[in-house]
Amino acid sequence: VTLSRIPSSSPMTNGNAAYELYYRQLDPGNTGKISAAEAAQFLKKSGLPDSTLGKIWDLADSDRKGFLDKKGFFIALRLVASAQAGNDVSLSNLSQSAAVPKFLTRQPHPAF
């Protein structure tokens, strides 16, 4: 299975409100691109090891564009959720997980 075979209108790439919210956080101008640096910074909040995140990036950016479009970002989110559930990071697991991935949020520091 390659990403180019996954239609843009598949349930994997739309219809999830949480995924849409994450996407809008990283692409507020709706440019259709999330840079590698922005995506990496965001995905690191998943708590997954860098080696796992590297595999996720390689699968989500299979065309080696150096950025994620909406479809690639949603696929990355699904792979994060799958990995967090203890599954292998692979495109064959994309259809199994409809879970929303968990990301750490920074707590504001109390003012002293």
Residue pairs with C-beta under 8 A, 6 or more apart in sequence:
1 91
1 92
1 94
2 62
2 91
3 59
3 60
3 62
3 63
3 71
3 72
3 75
3 91
4 62
4 63
6 12
6 13
6 71
6 75
6 94
7 13
8 14
8 71
11 98
12 74
12 75
12 78
12 94
12 95
13 70
13 71
13 74
13 75
14 74
16 74
16 98
16 100
18 100
19 73
19 74
19 77
19 100
22 42
22 73
22 77
22 103
23 34
23 70
23 73
23 74
24 30
25 42
26 34
26 38
26 39
26 42
26 73
27 33
27 34
27 70
32 69
32 70
33 67
33 68
33 69
34 67
34 68
34 69
34 73
35 66
35 67
36 57
36 61
36 66
36 67
36 68
39 57
39 67
39 68
39 73
39 76
40 53
40 57
42 103
43 53
43 56
43 57
43 76
43 80
44 50
44 53
45 103
45 104
45 105
46 53
46 80
46 83
46 84
46 101
46 102
46 103
46 104
47 84
47 102
47 104
48 56
48 80
48 83
48 84
52 83
52 89
55 79
55 89
56 76
56 79
56 80
56 83
56 89
57 76
59 75
59 76
59 79
59 89
59 90
59 91
60 68
60 72
60 73
60 75
60 76
60 79
61 67
61 68
61 72
62 72
65 72
68 76
75 94
77 100
77 101
78 94
78 97
78 98
78 101
79 89
79 93
79 94
80 101
81 97
81 99
81 100
81 101
82 88
82 89
82 93
82 94
82 96
82 97
82 99
83 89
84 99
84 101
84 102
85 97
85 99
87 93
87 96
87 97
